[in-house]
Amino acid sequence: MQDYQLRVIKERDELQIKIESLSKFIDEGDLFLDLPVEDRFLLCKQRDEMNCYLETLKYRIMRFQGVH
């Protein structure tokens, strides 16, 4: 694999960890429920957008591997 492809894979892995951490904060944290409604909304929106980006990275990696 080329260097840029390895960087995309690394970015996918790091993003997955960040999504998991944010999801844990949202789903299990009392701190999340103590936040103002708008902040809770924005964190959920952030997680949704991170998941969209993750799907894009996964699709790019599949293309690197010749899977369409």
CHARMM-style PDB file with segment names, atoms N, HN, CA, C and O in Angstrom:
ATOM      1  N   MET     1       0.834  -1.183   0.000  1.00  0.00      PROA
ATOM      2  CA  MET     1       0.000   0.000   0.000  1.00  0.00      PROA
ATOM      3  C   MET     1       0.879   1.246   0.000  1.00  0.00      PROA
ATOM      4  O   MET     1       2.008   1.247   0.490  1.00  0.00      PROA
ATOM      5  N   GLN     2       0.318   2.293  -0.564  1.00  0.00      PROA
ATOM      6  HN  GLN     2      -0.600   2.293  -0.963  1.00  0.00      PROA
ATOM      7  CA  GLN     2       1.044   3.556  -0.604  1.00  0.00      PROA
ATOM      8  C   GLN     2       0.879   4.294   0.732  1.00  0.00      PROA
ATOM      9  O   GLN     2      -0.026   4.008   1.516  1.00  0.00      PROA
ATOM     10  N   ASP     3       1.776   5.245   0.960  1.00  0.00      PROA
ATOM     11  HN  ASP     3       2.511   5.478   0.323  1.00  0.00      PROA
ATOM     12  CA  ASP     3       1.775   5.987   2.226  1.00  0.00      PROA
ATOM     13  C   ASP     3       0.426   6.657   2.507  1.00  0.00      PROA
ATOM     14  O   ASP     3      -0.077   6.591   3.628  1.00  0.00      PROA
ATOM     15  N   TYR     4      -0.157   7.300   1.495  1.00  0.00      PROA
ATOM     16  HN  TYR     4       0.252   7.355   0.584  1.00  0.00      PROA
ATOM     17  CA  TYR     4      -1.420   7.991   1.736  1.00  0.00      PROA
ATOM     18  C   TYR     4      -2.531   7.011   2.106  1.00  0.00      PROA
ATOM     19  O   TYR     4      -3.431   7.351   2.875  1.00  0.00      PROA
ATOM     20  N   GLN     5      -2.470   5.813   1.567  1.00  0.00      PROA
ATOM     21  HN  GLN     5      -1.740   5.538   0.942  1.00  0.00      PROA
ATOM     22  CA  GLN     5      -3.470   4.798   1.899  1.00  0.00      PROA
ATOM     23  C   GLN     5      -3.317   4.348   3.353  1.00  0.00      PROA
ATOM     24  O   GLN     5      -4.308   4.144   4.056  1.00  0.00      PROA
ATOM     25  N   LEU     6      -2.094   4.199   3.787  1.00  0.00      PROA
ATOM     26  HN  LEU     6      -1.290   4.365   3.216  1.00  0.00      PROA
ATOM     27  CA  LEU     6      -1.846   3.844   5.186  1.00  0.00      PROA
ATOM     28  C   LEU     6      -2.317   4.953   6.127  1.00  0.00      PROA
ATOM     29  O   LEU     6      -2.818   4.679   7.217  1.00  0.00      PROA
ATOM     30  N   ARG     7      -2.153   6.209   5.696  1.00  0.00      PROA
ATOM     31  HN  ARG     7      -1.747   6.431   4.810  1.00  0.00      PROA
ATOM     32  CA  ARG     7      -2.634   7.333   6.511  1.00  0.00      PROA
ATOM     33  C   ARG     7      -4.160   7.324   6.614  1.00  0.00      PROA
ATOM     34  O   ARG     7      -4.714   7.643   7.666  1.00  0.00      PROA
ATOM     35  N   VAL     8      -4.827   6.966   5.544  1.00  0.00      PROA
ATOM     36  HN  VAL     8      -4.377   6.707   4.689  1.00  0.00      PROA
ATOM     37  CA  VAL     8      -6.297   6.880   5.575  1.00  0.00      PROA
ATOM     38  C   VAL     8      -6.734   5.778   6.534  1.00  0.00      PROA
ATOM     39  O   VAL     8      -7.687   5.959   7.292  1.00  0.00      PROA
ATOM     40  N   ILE     9      -6.054   4.654   6.508  1.00  0.00      PROA
ATOM     41  HN  ILE     9      -5.280   4.507   5.892  1.00  0.00      PROA
ATOM     42  CA  ILE     9      -6.379   3.553   7.418  1.00  0.00      PROA
ATOM     43  C   ILE     9      -6.143   3.981   8.865  1.00  0.00      PROA
ATOM     44  O   ILE     9      -6.957   3.687   9.742  1.00  0.00      PROA
ATOM     45  N   LYS    10      -5.038   4.671   9.114  1.00  0.00      PROA
ATOM     46  HN  LYS    10      -4.378   4.909   8.402  1.00  0.00      PROA
ATOM     47  CA  LYS    10      -4.751   5.159  10.464  1.00  0.00      PROA
ATOM     48  C   LYS    10      -5.821   6.162  10.900  1.00  0.00      PROA
ATOM     49  O   LYS    10      -6.276   6.129  12.044  1.00  0.00      PROA
ATOM     50  N   GLU    11      -6.214   7.036  10.005  1.00  0.00      PROA
ATOM     51  HN  GLU    11      -5.844   7.063   9.076  1.00  0.00      PROA
ATOM     52  CA  GLU    11      -7.247   8.025  10.320  1.00  0.00      PROA
ATOM     53  C   GLU    11      -8.572   7.335  10.652  1.00  0.00      PROA
ATOM     54  O   GLU    11      -9.273   7.743  11.578  1.00  0.00      PROA
ATOM     55  N   ARG    12      -8.909   6.294   9.898  1.00  0.00      PROA
ATOM     56  HN  ARG    12      -8.339   5.962   9.146  1.00  0.00      PROA
ATOM     57  CA  ARG    12     -10.125   5.525  10.183  1.00  0.00      PROA
ATOM     58  C   ARG    12     -10.069   4.927  11.583  1.00  0.00      PROA
ATOM     59  O   ARG    12     -11.038   5.005  12.339  1.00  0.00      PROA
ATOM     60  N   ASP    13      -8.944   4.336  11.920  1.00  0.00      PROA
ATOM     61  HN  ASP    13      -8.157   4.272  11.306  1.00  0.00      PROA
ATOM     62  CA  ASP    13      -8.801   3.693  13.226  1.00  0.00      PROA
ATOM     63  C   ASP    13      -8.905   4.711  14.363  1.00  0.00      PROA
ATOM     64  O   ASP    13      -9.567   4.460  15.370  1.00  0.00      PROA
ATOM     65  N   GLU    14      -8.251   5.856  14.194  1.00  0.00      PROA
ATOM     66  HN  GLU    14      -7.714   6.060  13.376  1.00  0.00      PROA
ATOM     67  CA  GLU    14      -8.304   6.894  15.222  1.00  0.00      PROA
ATOM     68  C   GLU    14      -9.711   7.482  15.352  1.00  0.00      PROA
ATOM     69  O   GLU    14     -10.178   7.756  16.458  1.00  0.00      PROA
ATOM     70  N   LEU    15     -10.376   7.671  14.221  1.00  0.00      PROA
ATOM     71  HN  LEU    15      -9.997   7.448  13.322  1.00  0.00      PROA
ATOM     72  CA  LEU    15     -11.731   8.209  14.252  1.00  0.00      PROA
ATOM     73  C   LEU    15     -12.684   7.237  14.931  1.00  0.00      PROA
ATOM     74  O   LEU    15     -13.567   7.655  15.680  1.00  0.00      PROA
ATOM     75  N   GLN    16     -12.514   5.951  14.677  1.00  0.00      PROA
ATOM     76  HN  GLN    16     -11.796   5.612  14.068  1.00  0.00      PROA
ATOM     77  CA  GLN    16     -13.355   4.944  15.312  1.00  0.00      PROA
ATOM     78  C   GLN    16     -13.230   5.016  16.832  1.00  0.00      PROA
ATOM     79  O   GLN    16     -14.230   4.917  17.544  1.00  0.00      PROA
ATOM     80  N   ILE    17     -12.030   5.184  17.319  1.00  0.00      PROA
ATOM     81  HN  ILE    17     -11.218   5.265  16.741  1.00  0.00      PROA
ATOM     82  CA  ILE    17     -11.805   5.301  18.770  1.00  0.00      PROA
ATOM     83  C   ILE    17     -12.492   6.544  19.316  1.00  0.00      PROA
ATOM     84  O   ILE    17     -13.111   6.493  20.379  1.00  0.00      PROA
ATOM     85  N   LYS    18     -12.389   7.657  18.603  1.00  0.00      PROA
ATOM     86  HN  LYS    18     -11.885   7.698  17.740  1.00  0.00      PROA
ATOM     87  CA  LYS    18     -13.037   8.897  19.045  1.00  0.00      PROA
ATOM     88  C   LYS    18     -14.560   8.750  19.068  1.00  0.00      PROA
ATOM     89  O   LYS    18     -15.222   9.236  19.984  1.00  0.00      PROA
ATOM     90  N   ILE    19     -15.104   8.082  18.059  1.00  0.00      PROA
ATOM     91  HN  ILE    19     -14.565   7.688  17.314  1.00  0.00      PROA
ATOM     92  CA  ILE    19     -16.554   7.862  18.015  1.00  0.00      PROA
ATOM     93  C   ILE    19     -16.989   6.981  19.181  1.00  0.00      PROA
ATOM     94  O   ILE    19     -18.011   7.247  19.812  1.00  0.00      PROA
ATOM     95  N   GLU    20     -16.232   5.953  19.464  1.00  0.00      PROA
ATOM     96  HN  GLU    20     -15.401   5.737  18.951  1.00  0.00      PROA
ATOM     97  CA  GLU    20     -16.564   5.071  20.577  1.00  0.00      PROA
ATOM     98  C   GLU    20     -16.539   5.828  21.902  1.00  0.00      PROA
ATOM     99  O   GLU    20     -17.415   5.636  22.746  1.00  0.00      PROA
ATOM    100  N   SER    21     -15.540   6.686  22.084  1.00  0.00      PROA
ATOM    101  HN  SER    21     -14.828   6.842  21.398  1.00  0.00      PROA
ATOM    102  CA  SER    21     -15.452   7.471  23.319  1.00  0.00      PROA
ATOM    103  C   SER    21     -16.619   8.444  23.443  1.00  0.00      PROA
ATOM    104  O   SER    21     -17.220   8.564  24.510  1.00  0.00      PROA
ATOM    105  N   LEU    22     -16.934   9.128  22.370  1.00  0.00      PROA
ATOM    106  HN  LEU    22     -16.445   9.031  21.503  1.00  0.00      PROA
ATOM    107  CA  LEU    22     -18.052  10.061  22.393  1.00  0.00      PROA
ATOM    108  C   LEU    22     -19.365   9.324  22.625  1.00  0.00      PROA
ATOM    109  O   LEU    22     -20.215   9.797  23.380  1.00  0.00      PROA
ATOM    110  N   SER    23     -19.535   8.186  21.991  1.00  0.00      PROA
ATOM    111  HN  SER    23     -18.845   7.802  21.378  1.00  0.00      PROA
ATOM    112  CA  SER    23     -20.749   7.397  22.180  1.00  0.00      PROA
ATOM    113  C   SER    23     -20.899   6.949  23.625  1.00  0.00      PROA
ATOM    114  O   SER    23     -21.996   6.972  24.183  1.00  0.00      PROA
ATOM    115  N   LYS    24     -19.803   6.548  24.217  1.00  0.00      PROA
ATOM    116  HN  LYS    24     -18.912   6.529  23.764  1.00  0.00      PROA
ATOM    117  CA  LYS    24     -19.848   6.142  25.621  1.00  0.00      PROA
ATOM    118  C   LYS    24     -20.261   7.319  26.494  1.00  0.00      PROA
ATOM    119  O   LYS    24     -21.082   7.165  27.397  1.00  0.00      PROA
ATOM    120  N   PHE    25     -19.698   8.492  26.231  1.00  0.00      PROA
ATOM    121  HN  PHE    25     -19.031   8.618  25.498  1.00  0.00      PROA
ATOM    122  CA  PHE    25     -20.050   9.691  26.982  1.00  0.00      PROA
ATOM    123  C   PHE    25     -21.540  10.002  26.829  1.00  0.00      PROA
ATOM    124  O   PHE    25     -22.214  10.323  27.808  1.00  0.00      PROA
ATOM    125  N   ILE    26     -22.048   9.906  25.612  1.00  0.00      PROA
ATOM    126  HN  ILE    26     -21.501   9.645  24.816  1.00  0.00      PROA
ATOM    127  CA  ILE    26     -23.453  10.212  25.348  1.00  0.00      PROA
ATOM    128  C   ILE    26     -24.370   9.155  25.956  1.00  0.00      PROA
ATOM    129  O   ILE    26     -25.367   9.493  26.593  1.00  0.00      PROA
ATOM    130  N   ASP    27     -24.044   7.894  25.765  1.00  0.00      PROA
ATOM    131  HN  ASP    27     -23.234   7.619  25.247  1.00  0.00      PROA
ATOM    132  CA  ASP    27     -24.947   6.803  26.127  1.00  0.00      PROA
ATOM    133  C   ASP    27     -24.900   6.426  27.604  1.00  0.00      PROA
ATOM    134  O   ASP    27     -25.889   5.939  28.151  1.00  0.00      PROA
ATOM    135  N   GLU    28     -23.770   6.645  28.246  1.00  0.00      PROA
ATOM    136  HN  GLU    28     -22.966   7.041  27.802  1.00  0.00      PROA
ATOM    137  CA  GLU    28     -23.623   6.150  29.618  1.00  0.00      PROA
ATOM    138  C   GLU    28     -23.348   7.233  30.650  1.00  0.00      PROA
ATOM    139  O   GLU    28     -23.351   6.963  31.851  1.00  0.00      PROA
ATOM    140  N   GLY    29     -23.112   8.441  30.194  1.00  0.00      PROA
ATOM    141  HN  GLY    29     -23.109   8.660  29.219  1.00  0.00      PROA
ATOM    142  CA  GLY    29     -22.646   9.453  31.129  1.00  0.00      PROA
ATOM    143  C   GLY    29     -23.733  10.329  31.708  1.00  0.00      PROA
ATOM    144  O   GLY    29     -24.544  10.906  30.983  1.00  0.00      PROA
ATOM    145  N   ASP    30     -23.738  10.418  33.022  1.00  0.00      PROA
ATOM    146  HN  ASP    30     -23.079   9.949  33.611  1.00  0.00      PROA
ATOM    147  CA  ASP    30     -24.642  11.357  33.691  1.00  0.00      PROA
ATOM    148  C   ASP    30     -24.241  12.788  33.362  1.00  0.00      PROA
ATOM    149  O   ASP    30     -25.082  13.686  33.358  1.00  0.00      PROA
ATOM    150  N   LEU    31     -22.963  13.001  33.085  1.00  0.00      PROA
ATOM    151  HN  LEU    31     -22.279  12.271  33.088  1.00  0.00      PROA
ATOM    152  CA  LEU    31     -22.505  14.340  32.725  1.00  0.00      PROA
ATOM    153  C   LEU    31     -23.205  14.840  31.467  1.00  0.00      PROA
ATOM    154  O   LEU    31     -23.539  16.020  31.356  1.00  0.00      PROA
ATOM    155  N   PHE    32     -23.422  13.932  30.525  1.00  0.00      PROA
ATOM    156  HN  PHE    32     -23.151  12.974  30.615  1.00  0.00      PROA
ATOM    157  CA  PHE    32     -24.102  14.302  29.286  1.00  0.00      PROA
ATOM    158  C   PHE    32     -25.496  14.841  29.586  1.00  0.00      PROA
ATOM    159  O   PHE    32     -25.911  15.856  29.027  1.00  0.00      PROA
ATOM    160  N   LEU    33     -26.207  14.161  30.463  1.00  0.00      PROA
ATOM    161  HN  LEU    33     -25.869  13.336  30.917  1.00  0.00      PROA
ATOM    162  CA  LEU    33     -27.580  14.576  30.787  1.00  0.00      PROA
ATOM    163  C   LEU    33     -27.619  15.893  31.548  1.00  0.00      PROA
ATOM    164  O   LEU    33     -28.646  16.572  31.558  1.00  0.00      PROA
ATOM    165  N   ASP    34     -26.526  16.254  32.176  1.00  0.00      PROA
ATOM    166  HN  ASP    34     -25.692  15.702  32.167  1.00  0.00      PROA
ATOM    167  CA  ASP    34     -26.446  17.527  32.895  1.00  0.00      PROA
ATOM    168  C   ASP    34     -26.150  18.715  31.978  1.00  0.00      PROA
ATOM    169  O   ASP    34     -26.248  19.867  32.400  1.00  0.00      PROA
ATOM    170  N   LEU    35     -25.791  18.435  30.735  1.00  0.00      PROA
ATOM    171  HN  LEU    35     -25.712  17.498  30.393  1.00  0.00      PROA
ATOM    172  CA  LEU    35     -25.471  19.502  29.793  1.00  0.00      PROA
ATOM    173  C   LEU    35     -26.746  20.193  29.314  1.00  0.00      PROA
ATOM    174  O   LEU    35     -27.820  19.592  29.321  1.00  0.00      PROA
ATOM    175  N   PRO    36     -26.629  21.438  28.903  1.00  0.00      PROA
ATOM    176  CA  PRO    36     -27.780  22.108  28.293  1.00  0.00      PROA
ATOM    177  C   PRO    36     -28.247  21.363  27.033  1.00  0.00      PROA
ATOM    178  O   PRO    36     -27.457  20.693  26.368  1.00  0.00      PROA
ATOM    179  N   VAL    37     -29.506  21.487  26.728  1.00  0.00      PROA
ATOM    180  HN  VAL    37     -30.148  22.030  27.268  1.00  0.00      PROA
ATOM    181  CA  VAL    37     -30.099  20.761  25.598  1.00  0.00      PROA
ATOM    182  C   VAL    37     -29.343  21.034  24.298  1.00  0.00      PROA
ATOM    183  O   VAL    37     -29.090  20.115  23.519  1.00  0.00      PROA
ATOM    184  N   GLU    38     -28.992  22.272  24.068  1.00  0.00      PROA
ATOM    185  HN  GLU    38     -29.197  23.019  24.701  1.00  0.00      PROA
ATOM    186  CA  GLU    38     -28.305  22.599  22.821  1.00  0.00      PROA
ATOM    187  C   GLU    38     -26.949  21.906  22.731  1.00  0.00      PROA
ATOM    188  O   GLU    38     -26.565  21.443  21.658  1.00  0.00      PROA
ATOM    189  N   ASP    39     -26.231  21.831  23.825  1.00  0.00      PROA
ATOM    190  HN  ASP    39     -26.542  22.208  24.697  1.00  0.00      PROA
ATOM    191  CA  ASP    39     -24.941  21.129  23.824  1.00  0.00      PROA
ATOM    192  C   ASP    39     -25.122  19.638  23.579  1.00  0.00      PROA
ATOM    193  O   ASP    39     -24.337  19.024  22.857  1.00  0.00      PROA
ATOM    194  N   ARG    40     -26.146  19.060  24.172  1.00  0.00      PROA
ATOM    195  HN  ARG    40     -26.784  19.558  24.759  1.00  0.00      PROA
ATOM    196  CA  ARG    40     -26.423  17.632  23.924  1.00  0.00      PROA
ATOM    197  C   ARG    40     -26.734  17.408  22.450  1.00  0.00      PROA
ATOM    198  O   ARG    40     -26.251  16.454  21.840  1.00  0.00      PROA
ATOM    199  N   PHE    41     -27.547  18.299  21.886  1.00  0.00      PROA
ATOM    200  HN  PHE    41     -27.939  19.074  22.382  1.00  0.00      PROA
ATOM    201  CA  PHE    41     -27.884  18.200  20.467  1.00  0.00      PROA
ATOM    202  C   PHE    41     -26.620  18.264  19.608  1.00  0.00      PROA
ATOM    203  O   PHE    41     -26.439  17.465  18.689  1.00  0.00      PROA
ATOM    204  N   LEU    42     -25.751  19.225  19.921  1.00  0.00      PROA
ATOM    205  HN  LEU    42     -25.898  19.874  20.668  1.00  0.00      PROA
ATOM    206  CA  LEU    42     -24.532  19.395  19.123  1.00  0.00      PROA
ATOM    207  C   LEU    42     -23.594  18.197  19.233  1.00  0.00      PROA
ATOM    208  O   LEU    42     -22.967  17.810  18.247  1.00  0.00      PROA
ATOM    209  N   LEU    43     -23.496  17.617  20.405  1.00  0.00      PROA
ATOM    210  HN  LEU    43     -24.006  17.932  21.205  1.00  0.00      PROA
ATOM    211  CA  LEU    43     -22.654  16.423  20.551  1.00  0.00      PROA
ATOM    212  C   LEU    43     -23.216  15.248  19.762  1.00  0.00      PROA
ATOM    213  O   LEU    43     -22.461  14.488  19.155  1.00  0.00      PROA
ATOM    214  N   CYS    44     -24.513  15.097  19.767  1.00  0.00      PROA
ATOM    215  HN  CYS    44     -25.126  15.714  20.260  1.00  0.00      PROA
ATOM    216  CA  CYS    44     -25.132  14.025  18.970  1.00  0.00      PROA
ATOM    217  C   CYS    44     -24.929  14.280  17.481  1.00  0.00      PROA
ATOM    218  O   CYS    44     -24.653  13.355  16.717  1.00  0.00      PROA
ATOM    219  N   LYS    45     -25.066  15.525  17.080  1.00  0.00      PROA
ATOM    220  HN  LYS    45     -25.290  16.277  17.701  1.00  0.00      PROA
ATOM    221  CA  LYS    45     -24.830  15.903  15.686  1.00  0.00      PROA
ATOM    222  C   LYS    45     -23.375  15.630  15.302  1.00  0.00      PROA
ATOM    223  O   LYS    45     -23.096  15.121  14.216  1.00  0.00      PROA
ATOM    224  N   GLN    46     -22.463  15.969  16.193  1.00  0.00      PROA
ATOM    225  HN  GLN    46     -22.690  16.382  17.075  1.00  0.00      PROA
ATOM    226  CA  GLN    46     -21.045  15.710  15.948  1.00  0.00      PROA
ATOM    227  C   GLN    46     -20.810  14.218  15.741  1.00  0.00      PROA
ATOM    228  O   GLN    46     -20.104  13.820  14.815  1.00  0.00      PROA
ATOM    229  N   ARG    47     -21.398  13.399  16.598  1.00  0.00      PROA
ATOM    230  HN  ARG    47     -21.971  13.722  17.351  1.00  0.00      PROA
ATOM    231  CA  ARG    47     -21.223  11.949  16.460  1.00  0.00      PROA
ATOM    232  C   ARG    47     -21.780  11.455  15.131  1.00  0.00      PROA
ATOM    233  O   ARG    47     -21.161  10.624  14.466  1.00  0.00      PROA
ATOM    234  N   ASP    48     -22.946  11.963  14.741  1.00  0.00      PROA
ATOM    235  HN  ASP    48     -23.449  12.638  15.281  1.00  0.00      PROA
ATOM    236  CA  ASP    48     -23.539  11.568  13.461  1.00  0.00      PROA
ATOM    237  C   ASP    48     -22.624  11.927  12.295  1.00  0.00      PROA
ATOM    238  O   ASP    48     -22.431  11.132  11.376  1.00  0.00      PROA
ATOM    239  N   GLU    49     -22.071  13.117  12.343  1.00  0.00      PROA
ATOM    240  HN  GLU    49     -22.228  13.763  13.090  1.00  0.00      PROA
ATOM    241  CA  GLU    49     -21.195  13.561  11.261  1.00  0.00      PROA
ATOM    242  C   GLU    49     -19.881  12.794  11.251  1.00  0.00      PROA
ATOM    243  O   GLU    49     -19.335  12.509  10.185  1.00  0.00      PROA
ATOM    244  N   MET    50     -19.378  12.462  12.420  1.00  0.00      PROA
ATOM    245  HN  MET    50     -19.822  12.694  13.285  1.00  0.00      PROA
ATOM    246  CA  MET    50     -18.176  11.644  12.500  1.00  0.00      PROA
ATOM    247  C   MET    50     -18.436  10.267  11.899  1.00  0.00      PROA
ATOM    248  O   MET    50     -17.577   9.716  11.210  1.00  0.00      PROA
ATOM    249  N   ASN    51     -19.614   9.714  12.158  1.00  0.00      PROA
ATOM    250  HN  ASN    51     -20.312  10.161  12.718  1.00  0.00      PROA
ATOM    251  CA  ASN    51     -19.977   8.416  11.574  1.00  0.00      PROA
ATOM    252  C   ASN    51     -20.076   8.493  10.058  1.00  0.00      PROA
ATOM    253  O   ASN    51     -19.685   7.551   9.369  1.00  0.00      PROA
ATOM    254  N   CYS    52     -20.592   9.594   9.528  1.00  0.00      PROA
ATOM    255  HN  CYS    52     -20.910  10.359  10.088  1.00  0.00      PROA
ATOM    256  CA  CYS    52     -20.645   9.767   8.071  1.00  0.00      PROA
ATOM    257  C   CYS    52     -19.242   9.801   7.487  1.00  0.00      PROA
ATOM    258  O   CYS    52     -18.967   9.178   6.461  1.00  0.00      PROA
ATOM    259  N   TYR    53     -18.364  10.532   8.148  1.00  0.00      PROA
ATOM    260  HN  TYR    53     -18.587  11.038   8.981  1.00  0.00      PROA
ATOM    261  CA  TYR    53     -16.982  10.611   7.693  1.00  0.00      PROA
ATOM    262  C   TYR    53     -16.303   9.245   7.768  1.00  0.00      PROA
ATOM    263  O   TYR    53     -15.543   8.869   6.875  1.00  0.00      PROA
ATOM    264  N   LEU    54     -16.585   8.511   8.837  1.00  0.00      PROA
ATOM    265  HN  LEU    54     -17.203   8.816   9.561  1.00  0.00      PROA
ATOM    266  CA  LEU    54     -16.034   7.163   8.987  1.00  0.00      PROA
ATOM    267  C   LEU    54     -16.468   6.272   7.830  1.00  0.00      PROA
ATOM    268  O   LEU    54     -15.656   5.520   7.291  1.00  0.00      PROA
ATOM    269  N   GLU    55     -17.725   6.347   7.445  1.00  0.00      PROA
ATOM    270  HN  GLU    55     -18.385   6.958   7.883  1.00  0.00      PROA
ATOM    271  CA  GLU    55     -18.218   5.543   6.322  1.00  0.00      PROA
ATOM    272  C   GLU    55     -17.491   5.906   5.031  1.00  0.00      PROA
ATOM    273  O   GLU    55     -17.189   5.030   4.221  1.00  0.00      PROA
ATOM    274  N   THR    56     -17.210   7.194   4.837  1.00  0.00      PROA
ATOM    275  HN  THR    56     -17.455   7.905   5.496  1.00  0.00      PROA
ATOM    276  CA  THR    56     -16.465   7.628   3.657  1.00  0.00      PROA
ATOM    277  C   THR    56     -15.055   7.041   3.662  1.00  0.00      PROA
ATOM    278  O   THR    56     -14.572   6.557   2.639  1.00  0.00      PROA
ATOM    279  N   LEU    57     -14.402   7.087   4.820  1.00  0.00      PROA
ATOM    280  HN  LEU    57     -14.794   7.480   5.652  1.00  0.00      PROA
ATOM    281  CA  LEU    57     -13.063   6.502   4.917  1.00  0.00      PROA
ATOM    282  C   LEU    57     -13.098   5.003   4.644  1.00  0.00      PROA
ATOM    283  O   LEU    57     -12.227   4.478   3.951  1.00  0.00      PROA
ATOM    284  N   LYS    58     -14.093   4.315   5.183  1.00  0.00      PROA
ATOM    285  HN  LYS    58     -14.801   4.742   5.746  1.00  0.00      PROA
ATOM    286  CA  LYS    58     -14.219   2.872   4.946  1.00  0.00      PROA
ATOM    287  C   LYS    58     -14.410   2.574   3.461  1.00  0.00      PROA
ATOM    288  O   LYS    58     -13.833   1.624   2.930  1.00  0.00      PROA
ATOM    289  N   TYR    59     -15.217   3.386   2.804  1.00  0.00      PROA
ATOM    290  HN  TYR    59     -15.685   4.157   3.235  1.00  0.00      PROA
ATOM    291  CA  TYR    59     -15.445   3.181   1.370  1.00  0.00      PROA
ATOM    292  C   TYR    59     -14.151   3.408   0.581  1.00  0.00      PROA
ATOM    293  O   TYR    59     -13.835   2.657  -0.342  1.00  0.00      PROA
ATOM    294  N   ARG    60     -13.413   4.446   0.955  1.00  0.00      PROA
ATOM    295  HN  ARG    60     -13.669   5.056   1.704  1.00  0.00      PROA
ATOM    296  CA  ARG    60     -12.136   4.697   0.282  1.00  0.00      PROA
ATOM    297  C   ARG    60     -11.190   3.516   0.456  1.00  0.00      PROA
ATOM    298  O   ARG    60     -10.517   3.114  -0.494  1.00  0.00      PROA
ATOM    299  N   ILE    61     -11.133   2.953   1.672  1.00  0.00      PROA
ATOM    300  HN  ILE    61     -11.679   3.279   2.444  1.00  0.00      PROA
ATOM    301  CA  ILE    61     -10.246   1.816   1.939  1.00  0.00      PROA
ATOM    302  C   ILE    61     -10.677   0.610   1.126  1.00  0.00      PROA
ATOM    303  O   ILE    61      -9.833  -0.111   0.592  1.00  0.00      PROA
ATOM    304  N   MET    62     -11.969   0.382   1.024  1.00  0.00      PROA
ATOM    305  HN  MET    62     -12.654   0.968   1.457  1.00  0.00      PROA
ATOM    306  CA  MET    62     -12.454  -0.724   0.189  1.00  0.00      PROA
ATOM    307  C   MET    62     -12.005  -0.535  -1.258  1.00  0.00      PROA
ATOM    308  O   MET    62     -11.649  -1.507  -1.925  1.00  0.00      PROA
ATOM    309  N   ARG    63     -12.018   0.693  -1.748  1.00  0.00      PROA
ATOM    310  HN  ARG    63     -12.307   1.483  -1.207  1.00  0.00      PROA
ATOM    311  CA  ARG    63     -11.569   0.962  -3.113  1.00  0.00      PROA
ATOM    312  C   ARG    63     -10.076   0.713  -3.264  1.00  0.00      PROA
ATOM    313  O   ARG    63      -9.628   0.234  -4.305  1.00  0.00      PROA
ATOM    314  N   PHE    64      -9.299   1.037  -2.223  1.00  0.00      PROA
ATOM    315  HN  PHE    64      -9.663   1.426  -1.377  1.00  0.00      PROA
ATOM    316  CA  PHE    64      -7.863   0.733  -2.264  1.00  0.00      PROA
ATOM    317  C   PHE    64      -7.659  -0.759  -2.461  1.00  0.00      PROA
ATOM    318  O   PHE    64      -6.749  -1.186  -3.171  1.00  0.00      PROA
ATOM    319  N   GLN    65      -8.512  -1.544  -1.827  1.00  0.00      PROA
ATOM    320  HN  GLN    65      -9.252  -1.197  -1.250  1.00  0.00      PROA
ATOM    321  CA  GLN    65      -8.382  -2.996  -1.830  1.00  0.00      PROA
ATOM    322  C   GLN    65      -9.070  -3.633  -3.023  1.00  0.00      PROA
ATOM    323  O   GLN    65      -9.095  -4.858  -3.145  1.00  0.00      PROA
ATOM    324  N   GLY    66      -9.632  -2.810  -3.910  1.00  0.00      PROA
ATOM    325  HN  GLY    66      -9.611  -1.815  -3.811  1.00  0.00      PROA
ATOM    326  CA  GLY    66     -10.263  -3.333  -5.117  1.00  0.00      PROA
ATOM    327  C   GLY    66     -11.668  -3.848  -4.887  1.00  0.00      PROA
ATOM    328  O   GLY    66     -12.219  -4.542  -5.741  1.00  0.00      PROA
ATOM    329  N   VAL    67     -12.262  -3.517  -3.737  1.00  0.00      PROA
ATOM    330  HN  VAL    67     -11.815  -2.953  -3.043  1.00  0.00      PROA
ATOM    331  CA  VAL    67     -13.639  -3.923  -3.432  1.00  0.00      PROA
ATOM    332  C   VAL    67     -14.528  -2.727  -3.749  1.00  0.00      PROA
ATOM    333  O   VAL    67     -14.246  -1.608  -3.319  1.00  0.00      PROA
ATOM    334  N   HSD    68     -15.592  -2.960  -4.494  1.00  0.00      PROA
ATOM    335  HN  HSD    68     -15.820  -3.869  -4.843  1.00  0.00      PROA
ATOM    336  CA  HSD    68     -16.485  -1.848  -4.845  1.00  0.00      PROA
ATOM    337  C   HSD    68     -17.781  -2.080  -4.208  1.00  0.00      PROA
ATOM    338  OT1 HSD    68     -18.698  -1.273  -4.361  1.00  0.00      PROA
TER     339      HSD     68
END
